[in-house]
Amino acid sequence: MVVPPKARERVMEELHETHPAICRMKSLARSYVWWPKIDSDLEMEVRNCEVCQVNRKLPPEAPLHPLDSLTPRLCWSIAR
Protein backbone atom coordinates (compact mmCIF):
# COMPACT_ATOMS: atom_id res chain seq x y z
CA MET A 1 0.00 0.00 0.00
CA VAL A 2 1.35 3.43 -0.92
CA VAL A 3 1.08 5.72 2.10
CA PRO A 4 0.08 9.37 1.51
CA PRO A 5 2.32 12.07 3.06
CA LYS A 6 -0.20 12.95 5.79
CA ALA A 7 -0.28 9.36 7.11
CA ARG A 8 3.46 8.60 7.01
CA GLU A 9 4.22 9.91 10.49
CA ARG A 10 1.53 7.68 12.01
CA VAL A 11 2.76 4.63 10.07
CA MET A 12 6.33 5.28 11.25
CA GLU A 13 5.09 5.53 14.84
CA GLU A 14 3.36 2.15 14.47
CA LEU A 15 6.46 0.55 12.95
CA HIS A 16 8.70 2.05 15.62
CA GLU A 17 6.42 1.40 18.60
CA THR A 18 8.49 -1.50 20.00
CA HIS A 19 11.89 -0.08 18.91
CA PRO A 20 12.69 -3.07 16.65
CA ALA A 21 15.97 -1.61 15.29
CA ILE A 22 16.51 -0.39 11.76
CA CYS A 23 16.75 -3.70 9.88
CA ARG A 24 13.61 -5.17 11.42
CA MET A 25 11.74 -1.89 11.00
CA LYS A 26 12.61 -1.71 7.29
CA SER A 27 11.61 -5.34 6.84
CA LEU A 28 8.23 -4.73 8.45
CA ALA A 29 7.67 -1.62 6.38
CA ARG A 30 8.54 -3.36 3.10
CA SER A 31 6.04 -6.10 3.87
CA TYR A 32 3.11 -3.71 4.12
CA VAL A 33 3.76 -0.13 2.99
CA TRP A 34 5.80 2.06 0.64
CA TRP A 35 6.48 5.71 -0.08
CA PRO A 36 9.34 7.56 -1.75
CA LYS A 37 12.47 7.67 0.43
CA ILE A 38 10.93 5.34 3.04
CA ASP A 39 14.34 3.86 3.94
CA SER A 40 15.88 7.24 4.73
CA ASP A 41 12.78 8.28 6.71
CA LEU A 42 12.97 5.12 8.81
CA GLU A 43 16.73 5.51 9.34
CA MET A 44 16.20 9.08 10.53
CA GLU A 45 13.47 7.90 12.92
CA VAL A 46 15.85 5.40 14.52
CA ARG A 47 18.79 7.87 14.62
CA ASN A 48 16.62 10.42 16.41
CA CYS A 49 15.31 7.90 18.96
CA GLU A 50 17.23 8.00 22.23
CA VAL A 51 15.97 4.56 23.31
CA CYS A 52 17.19 2.98 20.07
CA GLN A 53 20.59 4.64 20.34
CA VAL A 54 21.11 3.51 23.94
CA ASN A 55 20.12 -0.08 23.17
CA ARG A 56 21.76 -0.56 19.78
CA LYS A 57 24.29 -3.31 19.28
CA LEU A 58 27.82 -2.00 19.30
CA PRO A 59 30.70 -3.75 17.54
CA PRO A 60 33.06 -5.63 19.85
CA GLU A 61 36.12 -3.74 21.02
CA ALA A 62 39.28 -4.57 19.14
CA PRO A 63 42.26 -5.49 21.34
CA LEU A 64 45.15 -3.04 21.31
CA HIS A 65 48.54 -4.31 20.20
CA PRO A 66 51.64 -2.41 21.29
CA LEU A 67 53.94 -1.37 18.46
CA ASP A 68 57.10 -2.30 20.40
CA SER A 69 56.94 -5.87 19.18
CA LEU A 70 56.70 -4.74 15.56
CA THR A 71 59.66 -2.36 15.42
CA PRO A 72 63.18 -3.74 14.96
CA ARG A 73 65.67 -3.34 17.83
CA LEU A 74 68.26 -1.63 15.66
CA CYS A 75 66.89 0.44 12.81
CA TRP A 76 68.53 -0.12 9.43
CA SER A 77 70.87 -2.76 10.78
CA ILE A 78 71.95 -5.82 8.83
CA ALA A 79 71.91 -9.16 10.59
CA ARG A 80 75.25 -10.99 10.25
C-alpha angles and dihedrals in degrees: 000000000000109000118219117231094254093058099043096088091054092047091050090050090053093048092047097042095106095034094241095176125250101285095049092043092053091047092052092047094050090052094058116010145029140188134157112287092007092149094055091045091053092046090052090049091055094043090053094048113097093198092054093048093050093048101039120122112258123205115256116266114260115231116247118239118202115234093222092087092052100051120081118246094235116031116227093001124144118225112232 
